[in-house]
């Protein structure tokens, strides 16, 4: 049974990798943002940490999975639950370009998204990227405690998938 956690900051390639692995391995994948921000017919709302864990546990009980998302306090349990943790360590310059390119595509209606692609969201994505880089040592220390199951991919190593 395979349980894979793909972790990375905004625009690191998490969703692209999750889709590829899901198709190749025939394992369902889940966006953690969709678990945190639940979509209903009346709009989106943020689940509590407890509700998020409930959803994650329901999915875990079904068997194999791929979860992809950023590092959030509310679902730290996934680090223990995963057989493999893939950290997408895409270069900062490339992530910054991807954030802007994605924003432009969303504004033009070329690419869909689960949020409102406005300038505030664009600003937040750059803020989250900066915050991650400033606090990278904390994240790296966490990964080191799971070193036996961590695979680190930079942008060049994605080509083999």
Beta strands, then each sheet from edge to edge (+ up, - down):
strand 1: 3-7
strand 2: 29-31
strand 3: 37-40
strand 4: 43-46
strand 5: 65-69
strand 6: 84-88
strand 7: 150-153
sheet 1: 2+ 5+ 1+ 6+ 7+
sheet 2: 3+ 4-
end
